[in-house]
Amino acid sequence: MAITGNRLPENVESIETDASGWVPVTNCQAPTRGTGGVSGSYCMSFRSVAAGDCRIEVMTPVAIDVTGESFACAAVYPPAAGLSFRLEIRWYSPSGTLVSTSTGPTVTSTGAAWYQVGAIASTPFTAVRATVALRVTATAANQNWFADRIFLGDTPEVSTGNLLPFNFEQVEVDASGWFAASNVSINAQYSGAYWFSSLLATASAAGPSMVRAALSTAPAVTAGTEYVASAYISPTTDGLTHHMEIYWRSADGVELSTTSQAWSAPAGTWTKITCVGTSPPGAASARIAMVQDATAAGQQVRYDRMVLAPTSALSVAGTLVPYTVADMEAGLSGWTVSGATAALSTTSVSGAYAMRLVASGGDLEAVTAVPVTGTQVGHSYQFRPTVRRGANERPYRTRMEWVDENGDVLRTRWQGWGGGSNTWFYSSMADVAPAGAVGVRLALVVEDANPGEVYYLDAVALTEGGLVAVAEPADGGGVSITARGLSAGGPTWRWGLYRLIAGQPQQPVRGWSGDLEGQTITSDVAVTVDYEAPLGIPIQYRVRLTQVSGGSASLSYITDPITIDAETLDVWIKDPGQPARSCRATVQTLPEWQRDARQGVHYVRGRVRPIVISDVRSSRTGSLGLVTRTTSERDALWWVLETGATLLIQWPPDWGESDVYVSVGDVTEGHITGLAEHHDRVWTLALTEVDRPIGGIVGSASRTWQTVADSGPDWATVLGGVGAWLDVYSGEGS
């Protein structure tokens, strides 16, 4: 299988068919296909004609990146110890003329084995194509050499955020980026590591053996910024302690302090070791080091994928969760666990490690040891842990606990999850930071877990956003609900908004075109005013996202309770479709409700008792007496009555009356006194109870075209800073 990114043809890379892609250049016989190798079943075999330099080259130059840097490498098998060999990148012009040659470091064999040779070079001016050449020093005629897995391509990217260059991270060309600091010898060696080569360190004696980045590998750092250093290690001896270290340096090269973390690693496998630290005041650069506490001379450890990076580059953009807590790459010190045993696991979704939780029975909780800070009151935040559970494990819940400066809990939010079995599940929930909150504790909770159940936690983030809703009082006796994060589900999802009242089924809230159910998501934010919310009792609202195709997932958020003030003697008379017409009025007399029977009484000859044929009883009818005191109150009442539309009457909660939709029949406006200067009126409204009307809202109780006209001296002022007529109407941007 071809190496990803290799510009050389597959047969030139691995010689699985023949050696026709190669040509002898100097002191070399024609190459042939040999058996074995490091990639596939075959390799290239070539022989020297006589002692001395022997060179073989790829026959056909390949196109390269003319503005970038190229990397070439190959695995070479010399026939004996003490032989030298190297790799060359040969650059060619558009006409096929050799422009120049870039030569990698010379490798001297210590025995008959596979070795890595490589070269990194920038493309010379005028070069557009390149080939790879192997140059060996033969000590005799007919000396047999082998090569395999030849690569030429763009220099691979370093690990995310790494401040170290590619060769210093992966040691594919040589060990020039590393320094044998104490009690150790080092060299680059082919080992089948994360690319092909790694750094081999051999202890000279018992005691700490340190490999430190060379001075040329001390990248600039910013004081006060958090960094992570890491490396993959493969020791030959079990039970030894290994350290990952960062040495902080001033601008003049003085070492200011050291950050270090100890690890244990089993022999014969690759283990990631890390340390995380904040660069101290005055720090301008940093060097990383790896230490093995050797117990005898000759103990070895391989190092690969060395990284020094700001933790911000490895974290979810905008997250407030510290890197050491979020990704568990430096241990589990950021978490408090109860009801389970916790350990690092290489079953992860981000980085090398995750937290593995094995339930001990009862409630299982993994909670951030310290509340996450940096939140702002009134802003919404999305808690997104990545969780994996086994096939038979029970559902879990995520929890957000907002705390004040004393650590007291202000509010707790929960979200339940089923998730998939044996798969990672992004368990996103959100909440709004309440007044007084200075931080939030994040938790994974499994209630009544059975002993032995296994859960994994990784890639924990807390960022602004997420699905939330906030309910606030609005003019016109309504509740304004602002829903944010509607796009959290995706393009195939729909949203709805529902009113929640204790003891009653949820009811959809009326929107611009009708009830807000199954709405297409056209924006991340929606603002709706519920003018049908009852008075004087706690109300909550649920915004809900549902997946309507390709699955049945859903996500919801419930607002804090809100209560609309109710007057002692007044009722609200509302037009559900035109809330600007709604008004308040003082009650003089309550209706004497009547429900007429709908029946026919038939007297049958010879029978004492009649036969009565009945239908359902009619809805309520009655007369409501109202009082207005001023001309403006009178005009407001007529304005809501004159359309003849179905109205909603809402009573104070302790009157024992339920809110009712009515059709208003004849209306009588009477004078309380015959004196003309008195504006008091008494009213009698004939009411018939009807069903809730369909349709959407037109207009607003608090913002009309008169409001728009009053907002500026001319249209240029009114339209300034707004992008659509809806913004003009809603007041957004003004």
Wavefront OBJ file of the C-alpha trace (Angstrom):
o trace
v 0.000 0.000 0.000
v 1.476 3.339 -1.084
v 2.607 5.810 1.562
v 0.185 8.732 1.806
v 1.641 11.841 0.174
v 4.374 10.001 -1.733
v 5.008 11.605 -5.133
v 6.933 8.554 -6.315
v 4.988 5.794 -8.103
v 4.030 2.861 -5.902
v 6.361 0.414 -7.626
v 9.256 2.868 -7.295
v 8.452 3.136 -3.587
v 8.190 -0.566 -2.732
v 9.502 -2.494 -5.779
v 6.676 -5.013 -5.538
v 6.553 -5.611 -9.322
v 10.102 -4.989 -10.540
v 12.982 -2.523 -10.269
v 12.311 -0.823 -13.611
v 11.739 2.551 -11.969
v 15.392 2.775 -10.893
v 18.564 3.322 -12.902
v 22.238 2.855 -11.946
v 24.260 6.086 -12.108
v 27.735 5.520 -10.659
v 29.616 2.266 -9.949
v 26.384 0.299 -9.745
v 24.966 -2.703 -11.527
v 21.358 -2.712 -12.739
v 19.028 -3.123 -9.765
v 16.784 -6.158 -9.346
v 13.857 -7.103 -7.175
v 14.849 -8.808 -3.924
v 12.725 -10.634 -1.384
v 11.824 -9.386 2.073
v 12.092 -5.737 3.041
v 10.114 -3.477 5.358
v 7.105 -2.744 3.134
v 5.377 -5.539 1.247
v 7.011 -8.777 0.115
v 9.886 -7.373 -1.913
v 12.622 -4.762 -1.878
v 15.276 -3.425 -4.257
v 18.627 -5.187 -4.523
v 21.640 -3.424 -6.055
v 25.367 -4.268 -6.261
v 28.536 -2.238 -6.561
v 30.747 -2.717 -9.599
v 33.890 -1.948 -7.601
v 34.887 -0.473 -4.263
v 33.995 3.204 -3.782
v 30.950 5.447 -4.195
v 27.958 3.650 -5.633
v 24.826 5.624 -6.643
v 21.401 4.544 -7.867
v 18.602 6.957 -8.775
v 14.886 7.066 -9.571
v 14.705 7.010 -13.371
v 11.948 9.607 -13.953
v 11.830 12.919 -12.061
v 8.448 13.741 -10.487
v 6.739 17.106 -10.052
v 7.329 18.771 -6.681
v 6.064 21.798 -4.768
v 8.109 24.601 -6.304
v 7.453 26.984 -3.394
v 7.762 24.697 -0.414
v 9.977 22.168 1.298
v 10.407 18.532 0.345
v 11.228 15.497 2.456
v 12.743 12.232 1.226
v 13.563 9.067 3.112
v 14.386 5.432 2.502
v 15.111 2.251 4.412
v 18.580 0.884 3.555
v 20.106 -2.489 4.475
v 23.939 -2.513 4.280
v 25.748 -5.869 4.177
v 28.052 -5.214 7.142
v 29.073 -2.811 9.902
v 31.166 0.263 9.256
v 29.613 1.146 5.900
v 28.435 4.673 5.072
v 25.406 5.709 3.030
v 23.159 8.716 2.524
v 20.166 9.948 0.538
v 20.075 12.735 -2.048
v 17.290 14.837 -3.531
v 18.273 15.787 -7.088
v 16.487 18.835 -8.517
v 15.716 19.326 -12.221
v 14.664 22.300 -14.345
v 11.709 22.220 -16.792
v 14.150 21.251 -19.574
v 15.433 18.272 -17.557
v 18.768 19.851 -16.602
v 20.108 19.025 -13.138
v 19.853 22.222 -11.036
v 21.428 21.040 -7.781
v 21.591 18.204 -5.265
v 20.493 18.278 -1.608
v 22.273 15.664 0.504
v 21.074 14.255 3.786
v 23.359 13.273 6.667
v 25.621 10.268 6.298
v 24.701 7.158 8.291
v 27.320 4.613 9.315
v 26.117 1.088 9.938
v 26.816 -0.798 13.149
v 25.794 -4.098 11.618
v 23.649 -5.697 8.966
v 20.185 -4.229 9.693
v 17.631 -1.816 8.275
v 18.504 1.859 8.708
v 16.637 5.079 7.939
v 18.230 7.762 5.741
v 16.560 11.025 4.845
v 16.874 14.614 3.687
v 14.836 17.796 4.008
v 15.420 20.722 1.638
v 13.683 23.741 0.133
v 13.078 23.669 -3.600
v 15.835 25.547 -5.462
v 14.970 28.394 -7.799
v 14.107 27.119 -11.349
v 13.559 23.531 -10.135
v 10.201 21.960 -10.954
v 10.913 18.229 -10.672
v 13.033 15.971 -8.482
v 14.275 12.442 -8.005
v 15.692 10.451 -5.104
v 19.175 8.922 -5.229
v 20.842 6.495 -2.819
v 24.594 6.903 -2.447
v 26.551 4.198 -0.621
v 30.245 3.611 0.000
v 31.089 0.083 -1.105
v 34.207 -1.560 0.294
v 34.407 -4.200 -2.437
v 33.071 -5.171 -5.823
v 29.712 -6.986 -5.966
v 28.792 -5.785 -2.507
v 25.043 -6.369 -2.177
v 22.771 -3.631 -0.745
v 19.022 -3.463 -0.280
v 16.539 -0.548 -0.168
v 12.802 -0.269 0.435
v 10.000 2.151 1.282
v 11.432 5.129 -0.620
v 9.514 8.384 -0.142
v 9.595 11.820 -1.764
v 6.948 14.397 -0.987
v 6.061 17.526 0.888
v 7.524 17.672 4.379
v 4.784 16.240 6.638
v 2.956 18.564 8.992
v 4.019 18.508 12.602
v 1.528 17.635 15.323
v -1.122 20.278 15.997
v 0.403 23.366 17.597
v 3.911 21.913 17.795
v 6.623 24.585 17.948
v 9.318 22.042 17.023
v 10.205 21.350 13.362
v 9.302 18.055 11.711
v 12.725 16.387 11.982
v 13.005 17.344 15.656
v 9.540 15.966 16.329
v 9.941 12.682 14.468
v 13.730 12.253 13.955
v 13.303 11.063 10.377
v 16.542 12.551 9.007
v 18.935 12.612 11.965
v 19.196 13.385 15.683
v 20.612 16.903 15.192
v 17.744 18.455 17.135
v 18.663 16.546 20.296
v 21.487 16.668 22.807
v 22.799 13.898 25.068
v 22.657 16.024 28.210
v 23.822 13.552 30.858
v 24.575 9.854 31.311
v 23.290 8.910 27.860
v 24.215 8.366 24.216
v 21.729 8.989 21.422
v 21.229 8.273 17.741
v 18.410 8.135 15.217
v 17.363 4.586 14.493
v 14.856 2.880 12.278
v 12.324 1.234 14.576
v 8.991 1.245 12.827
v 7.896 4.141 15.020
v 5.179 6.713 14.286
v 6.681 7.483 10.884
v 9.687 5.224 10.336
v 12.484 6.390 12.641
v 12.848 7.412 16.283
v 15.437 8.668 18.758
v 17.264 5.877 20.638
v 18.763 6.801 24.016
v 21.105 4.390 25.838
v 21.992 4.940 29.494
v 25.732 5.097 30.169
v 25.352 4.060 33.807
v 22.790 3.809 36.579
v 21.059 7.085 37.375
v 19.049 9.726 35.503
v 19.847 9.763 31.794
v 18.661 12.986 30.145
v 18.008 13.745 26.494
v 17.438 17.443 25.990
v 16.443 19.473 22.948
v 19.409 21.218 21.373
v 19.739 24.975 21.755
v 18.631 25.265 18.136
v 15.393 23.602 19.249
v 14.403 26.146 21.903
v 11.358 27.856 20.397
v 10.066 31.215 21.587
v 7.362 31.208 24.257
v 5.160 33.896 25.793
v 5.371 34.521 29.532
v 2.160 33.635 31.346
v 0.991 31.210 28.648
v 0.288 27.538 29.359
v 2.248 24.958 27.328
v 2.301 21.177 27.099
v 5.372 19.066 26.361
v 4.920 15.454 25.351
v 6.684 12.483 23.813
v 5.927 8.872 23.027
v 8.398 6.526 24.706
v 9.178 2.831 24.326
v 11.621 1.619 27.038
v 13.379 -1.724 27.095
v 13.112 -2.081 30.892
v 9.973 -2.279 33.016
v 9.518 -0.495 36.314
v 11.617 2.599 35.588
v 10.472 6.159 36.213
v 10.427 8.553 33.276
v 10.098 12.330 33.342
v 8.834 14.840 30.796
v 10.333 18.273 31.480
v 10.194 21.873 30.259
v 13.102 24.224 30.957
v 12.025 27.874 30.864
v 14.695 30.297 29.619
v 15.063 34.065 29.642
v 16.005 36.086 26.582
v 19.694 35.927 27.567
v 19.615 32.135 27.947
v 19.321 31.864 31.738
v 17.172 28.944 32.889
v 14.477 30.403 35.128
v 12.614 27.287 36.303
v 11.627 23.762 35.332
v 8.269 22.017 34.951
v 8.441 18.238 35.329
v 6.054 15.298 35.574
v 6.905 11.671 36.378
v 5.460 8.680 34.506
v 5.835 4.934 34.450
v 5.808 3.105 31.131
v 5.797 -0.620 30.301
v 8.592 -2.036 28.194
v 8.069 -2.832 24.551
v 5.061 -0.566 23.906
v 4.629 3.093 23.062
v 3.371 5.280 25.918
v 2.710 9.018 25.825
v 4.254 11.088 28.634
v 3.442 14.765 29.162
v 3.894 17.737 31.423
v 1.916 20.970 31.457
v 3.160 24.258 32.819
v 2.760 28.015 32.561
v 5.804 29.945 31.380
v 7.055 32.154 34.244
v 7.595 35.923 34.110
v 10.562 36.757 31.923
v 10.413 33.519 29.936
v 11.319 33.961 26.272
v 12.091 30.413 25.106
v 11.867 26.822 26.297
v 13.713 23.527 25.888
v 12.117 20.174 26.529
v 13.843 17.125 27.944
v 13.107 13.447 28.564
v 14.678 11.634 31.512
v 14.912 7.909 32.249
v 15.860 6.936 35.804
v 18.108 4.062 34.713
v 19.093 1.363 37.193
v 21.982 0.030 35.076
v 24.098 0.886 32.071
v 22.758 -0.121 28.672
v 19.090 0.420 29.441
v 17.443 1.947 26.403
v 14.360 3.978 25.541
v 13.070 5.139 22.177
v 11.515 8.595 21.862
v 9.223 9.820 19.082
v 6.643 12.531 18.378
v 8.230 15.119 20.678
v 5.948 18.149 21.045
v 6.030 21.542 22.713
v 2.783 23.412 22.070
v 0.554 26.024 23.686
v -2.381 24.199 25.222
v -4.732 26.629 23.472
v -3.773 25.002 20.154
v -4.853 21.568 21.423
v -8.082 22.624 23.116
v -11.528 23.215 21.671
v -11.668 26.805 20.423
v -13.031 29.082 23.123
v -13.258 26.448 25.849
v -12.949 27.544 29.459
v -12.010 24.070 30.720
v -8.255 23.890 31.451
v -6.361 21.548 29.153
v -5.283 19.251 31.995
v -8.934 18.819 33.009
v -10.414 18.613 29.516
v -8.189 16.029 27.833
v -6.673 14.056 30.758
v -3.333 14.014 28.920
v -1.427 14.858 32.114
v -3.421 12.739 34.556
v -6.763 12.883 36.392
v -5.954 15.473 39.057
v -8.644 17.797 37.709
v -11.464 15.401 38.625
v -13.097 14.058 41.778
v -14.645 10.606 41.370
v -17.077 8.762 43.628
v -18.800 5.416 43.131
v -16.075 4.199 40.762
v -12.376 3.687 40.303
v -10.771 6.012 37.762
v -7.654 5.479 35.658
v -6.094 6.734 32.456
v -6.996 4.703 29.390
v -5.654 4.711 25.856
v -9.216 4.194 24.625
v -9.632 7.859 23.766
v -11.218 10.194 21.248
v -8.800 13.095 21.684
v -5.080 12.809 22.307
v -3.654 9.651 23.835
v -5.716 9.291 27.004
v -9.222 9.335 28.406
v -10.660 8.683 31.863
v -11.869 5.108 32.387
v -14.476 4.709 35.114
v -15.292 1.272 36.526
v -18.400 1.442 38.703
v -18.173 0.074 42.236
v -21.969 0.100 42.739
v -24.433 2.866 43.526
v -24.347 6.385 42.116
v -21.278 7.141 40.006
v -20.049 10.725 39.713
v -17.051 12.309 38.012
v -16.990 16.024 38.894
v -14.483 18.746 38.094
v -12.422 19.158 41.247
v -12.473 22.952 40.934
v -15.346 24.949 39.379
v -14.608 26.175 35.874
v -14.306 29.963 35.918
v -14.322 32.726 33.322
v -18.089 32.710 32.724
v -20.174 35.874 32.521
v -23.607 36.288 34.081
v -26.399 36.169 31.513
v -24.267 34.429 28.863
v -25.094 30.912 27.702
v -22.515 28.119 27.918
v -22.394 24.700 26.322
v -21.013 21.770 28.332
v -19.823 19.114 25.890
v -18.190 16.015 27.340
v -17.490 13.061 25.068
v -18.709 9.852 26.700
v -18.493 6.184 25.816
v -20.403 3.399 27.527
v -20.481 -0.349 27.129
v -23.179 -2.419 25.445
v -25.122 -3.164 28.632
v -24.385 -0.020 30.601
v -27.248 2.166 31.731
v -28.009 5.699 30.491
v -26.056 8.556 32.028
v -26.655 12.203 32.787
v -24.579 15.350 32.480
v -24.861 18.095 35.085
v -23.980 21.767 35.421
v -23.871 23.278 38.931
v -23.463 27.047 39.068
v -21.760 28.248 42.242
v -21.288 31.646 43.874
v -18.121 33.048 45.424
v -18.746 30.987 48.579
v -19.099 27.748 46.632
v -22.834 27.536 47.265
v -24.922 26.076 44.429
v -27.158 28.651 42.751
v -28.726 26.413 40.150
v -28.382 22.867 38.839
v -29.129 21.718 35.312
v -29.373 18.109 34.111
v -29.501 16.411 30.730
v -30.156 12.714 30.263
v -28.443 10.634 27.568
v -28.831 7.170 26.137
v -26.076 7.379 23.552
v -24.712 4.524 21.527
v -23.034 1.434 22.925
v -19.276 1.127 22.541
v -19.123 4.383 20.623
v -18.150 7.922 21.556
v -21.131 10.227 22.048
v -20.957 14.037 22.128
v -23.253 14.881 25.036
v -23.911 18.594 24.576
v -26.048 20.531 27.036
v -26.204 24.238 27.790
v -27.316 26.729 30.414
v -27.306 30.446 31.145
v -25.007 31.690 33.902
v -27.323 32.995 36.665
v -26.838 36.163 38.666
v -24.065 35.769 41.239
v -22.387 32.825 39.486
v -18.575 32.870 39.475
v -18.060 29.355 38.139
v -19.652 26.045 37.243
v -18.966 22.458 38.301
v -19.275 19.971 35.455
v -20.176 16.348 36.056
v -20.889 12.978 34.494
v -23.436 11.060 36.596
v -24.702 7.479 36.392
v -27.420 6.736 38.918
v -27.450 3.346 40.632
v -24.688 1.906 38.456
v -24.026 -1.811 38.705
v -20.566 -2.902 39.881
v -18.231 -3.420 36.948
v -19.990 -1.130 34.489
v -17.437 0.808 32.444
v -17.652 4.376 31.157
v -15.101 6.601 29.407
v -14.859 10.399 29.530
v -12.732 12.561 27.228
v -12.547 15.877 25.340
v -14.533 17.938 27.854
v -15.333 21.487 26.727
v -17.259 24.485 28.031
v -17.809 27.143 25.393
v -20.218 29.992 24.859
v -23.373 29.006 23.008
v -25.579 25.959 23.046
v -29.349 25.555 23.131
v -30.835 27.817 25.818
v -33.856 30.027 26.327
v -34.529 33.008 28.573
v -38.024 34.162 29.557
v -38.690 37.765 30.601
v -41.844 39.873 31.168
v -43.059 41.733 28.083
v -45.480 44.577 27.477
v -49.046 43.619 26.773
v -49.229 41.035 29.549
v -46.929 38.617 27.769
v -43.653 36.763 28.215
v -40.732 37.335 25.831
v -38.773 34.141 25.154
v -35.351 34.376 23.522
v -34.129 31.007 22.245
v -30.467 30.711 21.250
v -28.519 27.820 19.771
v -31.253 26.621 17.415
v -28.628 25.557 14.876
v -26.977 23.207 17.397
v -28.682 20.174 15.885
v -28.025 20.662 12.205
v -29.857 21.365 8.943
v -32.174 18.357 9.180
v -33.525 19.366 12.583
v -36.668 21.337 13.509
v -37.508 23.382 16.569
v -40.514 24.062 18.754
v -41.426 26.191 21.763
v -43.836 25.046 24.473
v -45.460 26.531 27.583
v -45.178 24.409 30.740
v -47.613 24.763 33.659
v -47.688 22.351 36.576
v -50.472 19.791 36.276
v -51.229 20.620 32.636
v -50.015 19.167 29.359
v -47.496 21.298 27.510
v -48.958 23.775 25.023
v -47.252 25.175 21.903
v -46.591 28.899 21.906
v -48.182 30.959 19.140
v -45.642 32.370 16.679
v -45.747 34.577 13.600
v -47.317 31.974 11.323
v -48.982 29.687 13.845
v -48.049 27.441 16.730
v -44.295 26.924 17.068
v -44.011 23.215 16.352
v -41.788 21.609 13.719
v -40.363 24.956 12.682
v -37.645 25.142 10.012
v -34.409 26.512 11.459
v -33.420 29.683 9.611
v -31.403 31.386 12.333
v -29.527 30.525 15.486
v -31.705 32.916 17.525
v -35.478 33.360 17.725
v -37.457 35.826 19.842
v -41.118 35.137 20.527
v -43.633 36.804 22.840
v -46.244 34.556 24.458
v -49.337 36.744 24.922
v -51.436 33.782 26.050
v -49.401 33.052 29.175
v -51.682 32.935 32.257
v -51.422 35.518 35.023
v -50.063 35.097 38.532
v -48.793 31.493 38.339
v -45.281 30.112 37.620
v -44.694 29.317 33.944
v -41.725 27.697 32.231
v -40.888 27.287 28.564
v -39.261 24.409 26.748
v -37.394 24.952 23.505
v -36.931 21.622 21.774
v -34.863 20.509 18.781
v -35.838 17.294 17.012
v -34.177 15.369 14.209
v -36.788 14.772 11.550
v -34.777 12.670 9.098
v -32.002 10.156 9.538
v -32.666 9.624 13.243
v -34.881 10.390 16.216
v -32.569 12.418 18.432
v -33.798 15.446 20.348
v -32.392 18.183 22.538
v -34.309 20.539 24.818
v -33.909 23.295 27.368
v -36.377 24.543 29.992
v -36.312 28.127 31.227
v -36.410 29.268 34.824
v -39.967 29.845 36.112
v -41.514 33.249 35.480
v -44.738 34.749 36.890
v -46.699 37.557 35.202
v -48.061 40.083 37.661
v -51.822 39.990 38.080
v -53.871 43.000 39.215
v -56.356 42.617 42.060
v -59.430 43.922 40.216
v -58.396 43.919 36.549
v -58.581 41.345 33.785
v -56.678 41.229 30.520
v -58.742 41.219 27.359
v -56.455 40.077 24.571
v -56.654 39.576 20.844
v -54.408 36.483 20.321
v -53.714 37.409 16.699
v -53.235 41.163 17.144
v -51.637 41.685 20.555
v -51.345 45.464 20.054
v -55.117 45.677 20.569
v -55.048 43.973 23.975
v -55.990 45.990 27.059
v -56.637 45.744 30.766
v -60.049 46.539 32.275
v -61.533 46.703 35.778
v -64.281 44.166 36.516
v -67.572 45.322 37.969
v -69.457 42.020 37.870
v -68.341 38.521 36.950
v -70.390 36.485 34.464
v -73.142 34.263 35.718
v -72.142 31.421 33.467
v -74.842 29.438 31.788
v -74.479 26.242 29.772
v -77.618 25.582 27.761
v -78.926 22.115 27.283
v -79.371 20.905 23.724
v -82.212 18.413 23.906
v -85.624 17.575 22.636
v -88.402 16.402 24.999
v -90.929 14.113 23.342
v -94.156 12.977 25.043
v -95.362 9.636 23.825
v -98.991 8.710 23.982
v -99.613 6.191 26.697
v -96.341 6.917 28.496
v -96.017 8.830 31.733
v -92.417 9.865 31.193
v -91.200 11.628 28.062
v -88.357 10.532 25.795
v -85.521 13.028 25.905
v -82.945 13.148 23.087
v -79.827 15.054 24.161
v -76.563 16.293 22.625
v -73.514 17.662 24.386
v -74.192 20.735 26.467
v -73.278 24.061 24.900
v -70.289 26.103 25.952
v -70.617 28.776 28.570
v -72.398 32.044 27.994
v -72.668 35.007 30.309
v -72.317 38.753 30.668
v -69.210 40.480 31.966
v -69.485 43.874 33.613
v -66.546 46.253 33.262
v -65.704 49.771 34.352
v -63.520 52.334 32.567
v -62.469 55.610 34.159
v -60.924 57.615 31.349
v -61.445 58.281 27.694
v -58.216 56.451 26.834
v -59.408 53.373 28.737
v -62.727 53.541 26.860
v -60.997 53.843 23.477
v -58.637 50.972 24.282
v -61.582 48.712 25.124
v -63.428 49.606 21.932
v -60.245 48.990 19.895
v -59.988 45.390 21.067
v -63.731 44.813 20.669
v -64.426 46.378 17.309
v -62.747 43.712 15.099
v -65.175 41.042 16.257
v -62.293 38.559 16.513
v -62.051 35.832 19.115
v -60.630 37.252 22.344
v -58.856 35.790 25.355
v -59.943 36.886 28.838
v -57.403 36.271 31.603
v -58.381 36.573 35.266
v -56.325 37.037 38.416
v -55.446 33.546 39.679
v -57.350 33.729 42.995
v -60.714 34.536 41.402
v -61.500 30.901 40.742
v -62.027 31.576 37.048
v -60.132 29.838 34.261
v -58.843 31.788 31.275
v -61.345 31.642 28.459
v -61.495 32.325 24.717
v -64.716 34.116 23.884
v -66.724 35.557 21.084
v -68.129 38.891 22.236
v -71.697 39.567 21.209
v -73.634 42.739 21.941
v -71.774 45.369 23.955
v -73.419 48.085 26.036
v -71.510 51.226 27.070
v -73.327 53.094 29.833
v -72.733 56.278 31.809
v -72.285 55.957 35.526
v -73.700 59.472 35.993
v -75.640 61.793 33.771
v -73.186 64.634 34.291
v -71.354 65.214 31.008
v -67.969 66.026 32.552
v -67.666 62.537 34.067
v -65.886 60.022 31.763
v -66.620 56.899 33.811
v -68.385 54.140 31.894
v -69.950 50.833 32.766
v -69.922 48.057 30.212
v -71.816 44.875 29.619
v -70.217 42.307 27.300
v -72.188 39.300 26.114
v -69.740 36.374 26.058
v -69.825 32.987 24.376
v -66.990 30.571 25.130
v -65.206 29.290 21.977
v -62.144 27.245 21.050
v -58.651 28.680 20.873
v -58.268 30.267 17.445
v -55.679 29.151 14.913
v -53.227 31.419 13.129
v -50.190 33.455 13.982
v -49.402 36.770 15.590
v -49.592 40.000 13.621
v -47.734 42.886 15.187
v -46.569 43.456 18.702
v -48.025 44.907 21.860
v -45.038 47.163 22.439
v -43.623 48.043 18.989
v -45.701 49.541 16.169
v -44.996 51.637 13.086
v -45.536 54.638 15.307
v -42.678 53.351 17.481
v -40.529 53.097 14.353
v -41.485 56.576 13.216
v -40.643 58.005 16.623
v -37.196 56.349 16.620
v -35.575 58.942 14.351
v -36.117 62.171 12.406
v -35.888 60.429 9.017
v -35.721 56.985 7.363
v -31.944 57.143 7.035
v -31.711 57.201 10.828
v -34.317 54.459 11.255
v -32.580 52.154 8.776
v -29.066 52.810 10.042
v -27.378 49.661 11.404
v -30.145 47.223 10.432
v -29.998 44.543 7.760
v -33.652 43.647 7.157
v -37.195 44.956 7.635
v -37.639 42.385 10.395
v -34.840 44.131 12.275
v -36.673 47.444 11.886
v -39.846 45.897 13.193
v -38.231 44.058 16.106
v -35.925 46.918 17.040
v -32.745 44.857 16.526
v -29.732 47.042 15.756
v -31.500 50.291 16.585
l 1 2 3 4 5 6 7 8 9 10 11 12 13 14 15 16 17 18 19 20 21 22 23 24 25 26 27 28 29 30 31 32 33 34 35 36 37 38 39 40 41 42 43 44 45 46 47 48 49 50 51 52 53 54 55 56 57 58 59 60 61 62 63 64 65 66 67 68 69 70 71 72 73 74 75 76 77 78 79 80 81 82 83 84 85 86 87 88 89 90 91 92 93 94 95 96 97 98 99 100 101 102 103 104 105 106 107 108 109 110 111 112 113 114 115 116 117 118 119 120 121 122 123 124 125 126 127 128 129 130 131 132 133 134 135 136 137 138 139 140 141 142 143 144 145 146 147 148 149 150 151 152 153 154 155 156 157 158 159 160 161 162 163 164 165 166 167 168 169 170 171 172 173 174 175 176 177 178 179 180 181 182 183 184 185 186 187 188 189 190 191 192 193 194 195 196 197 198 199 200 201 202 203 204 205 206 207 208 209 210 211 212 213 214 215 216 217 218 219 220 221 222 223 224 225 226 227 228 229 230 231 232 233 234 235 236 237 238 239 240 241 242 243 244 245 246 247 248 249 250 251 252 253 254 255 256 257 258 259 260 261 262 263 264 265 266 267 268 269 270 271 272 273 274 275 276 277 278 279 280 281 282 283 284 285 286 287 288 289 290 291 292 293 294 295 296 297 298 299 300 301 302 303 304 305 306 307 308 309 310 311 312 313 314 315 316 317 318 319 320 321 322 323 324 325 326 327 328 329 330 331 332 333 334 335 336 337 338 339 340 341 342 343 344 345 346 347 348 349 350 351 352 353 354 355 356 357 358 359 360 361 362 363 364 365 366 367 368 369 370 371 372 373 374 375 376 377 378 379 380 381 382 383 384 385 386 387 388 389 390 391 392 393 394 395 396 397 398 399 400 401 402 403 404 405 406 407 408 409 410 411 412 413 414 415 416 417 418 419 420 421 422 423 424 425 426 427 428 429 430 431 432 433 434 435 436 437 438 439 440 441 442 443 444 445 446 447 448 449 450 451 452 453 454 455 456 457 458 459 460 461 462 463 464 465 466 467 468 469 470 471 472 473 474 475 476 477 478 479 480 481 482 483 484 485 486 487 488 489 490 491 492 493 494 495 496 497 498 499 500 501 502 503 504 505 506 507 508 509 510 511 512 513 514 515 516 517 518 519 520 521 522 523 524 525 526 527 528 529 530 531 532 533 534 535 536 537 538 539 540 541 542 543 544 545 546 547 548 549 550 551 552 553 554 555 556 557 558 559 560 561 562 563 564 565 566 567 568 569 570 571 572 573 574 575 576 577 578 579 580 581 582 583 584 585 586 587 588 589 590 591 592 593 594 595 596 597 598 599 600 601 602 603 604 605 606 607 608 609 610 611 612 613 614 615 616 617 618 619 620 621 622 623 624 625 626 627 628 629 630 631 632 633 634 635 636 637 638 639 640 641 642 643 644 645 646 647 648 649 650 651 652 653 654 655 656 657 658 659 660 661 662 663 664 665 666 667 668 669 670 671 672 673 674 675 676 677 678 679 680 681 682 683 684 685 686 687 688 689 690 691 692 693 694 695 696 697 698 699 700 701 702 703 704 705 706 707 708 709 710 711 712 713 714 715 716 717 718 719 720 721 722 723 724 725 726 727 728 729 730 731 732 733 734
